[in-house]
Amino acid sequence: MNKSVTALLVLAIGLTACGKSDEKQASGQVIAKVDGKEISLLQLNQAIKNVPNVNSSNVDQVRKQLLDKLIDQQIVLNVALEQKIDRSADVVASIEAAKREIIARAYLTNLVTSRIKPTPQQVKQYFDTHPELFSERKVYNLQDISLPAETEISPALTDKVNSSKSLQDIAEWLKTQNVKFGASSYSKPAEQMPLDALSTLKSMRDGSVSLLTMDGSHHIVRLVAAVSAPMSYEQAKPMIQMYLVNSEGQKLIKSEITRLKEKAKVEYVGAFSKNETPAPKPAEVPAKPAEKNNSHIEKGVVGLD
C-alpha cells in the first residue's frame, strides 16, 4: 500500500468513526474548503508533526506543501465517498485494522514516554562512553562488497581479504569461486554505522580492507577515507535522549505485553485450537519513529522491531 492510500485510510478512520463520514466537517479553524468540505488548522498541525527537521526557516514552506497535499487528498476523498468506496468490505476491514494499530500503538507510546525519562547523568554517561559517536566522530567513505548472509566465510576468503589492498582483486577472485556479491560505494557518519562494525572501522587506516558483518550480512569494505567530524555534547544530547528512550522503551513494551497477556483470557478457536498448531506470536505494534535517517542513535519510541 503506497503512502497516499495509507494517508487516505488514516483520514477515513476519523470520518467513519463518527458514523456520518459524508457529512462530518473538520473541527478547528478552517484554512481551506474543497467542494464545501472543510480542511482545518488542526488537520494541518497534526500532519506537520510527522515531518522531520522543521524549523523557523522552512516552516512556512512545509505548511504550504502539506496544505496542498491535504487539498489533493480531500479531492480524492470526496469522490471516493460519493462512490461509497468507504463502505466496501476491503476498505472497512483495512480501516478497522489501521484503527486497531493506531490505538494500540498510542497506548504503548504513552506508556514509554510517561515512564522512560533519561536523566542528565545517563545522557552524559552515554556521551562519555561512546567517543567514536561524538567527540571522536568520523564520516566514513567506503567501498563495499556485500555478500549474501548465507555465504561461508572460508579460510581462503579470509586470507584473500587480509592479503588484498584492492576490492577489484577480491571481486575477481570471488567470481572465480562462483560467489555472488554486490558492489557499492558510499559515505556515512559514525552514528549510521552498526556499532559492531564501527568498532573495527574506527581503528582502520585509509586504504585498508576488512571483513565486517553489518545488518546480518557479510561485507568486505575498503576505507577510502575517514574524515573527522566531532559532535559536541549539546548537539548530541537530544539524539542520546531519544536513543535511551528507544532502548529502554523496547524492554518496557515487551514486559508490558507479557504482563497484559498473563492477565488476559486468550482462547484459540477452530483450526487454531488444535494442539499441533503453534500459537501465533504477540502482534508487533511499532510506534512512530522520530526520524528517518537510519541512525541507530536518533530513533524515538519504537515497538517490537
Secondary structure, DSSP 4 states (H G I P E B T S, - for coil): --HHHHHHHHHHHHHHTTS-TTTPPPPSSEEEEETTEEEEHHHHHHHHTT-SS--TTTHHHHHHHHHHHHHHHHHHHHHHHHTTGGGSHHHHHHHHHHHHHHHHHHHHHHHHHHH----HHHHHHHHHH-TTTTTT-EEEEEEEEEE-TT----HHHHHHHHH-S-HHHHHHHHHHTT---EEEEEEEEGGGS-HHHHHHHTTPPTT-EEEEEETTEEEEEEEEEEEE----HHHHHHHHHHHHHHHHHHHHHHHHHHHHHHHS-----GGGGSTTSPPPPPPP-PPPPS-SS--SSS-------
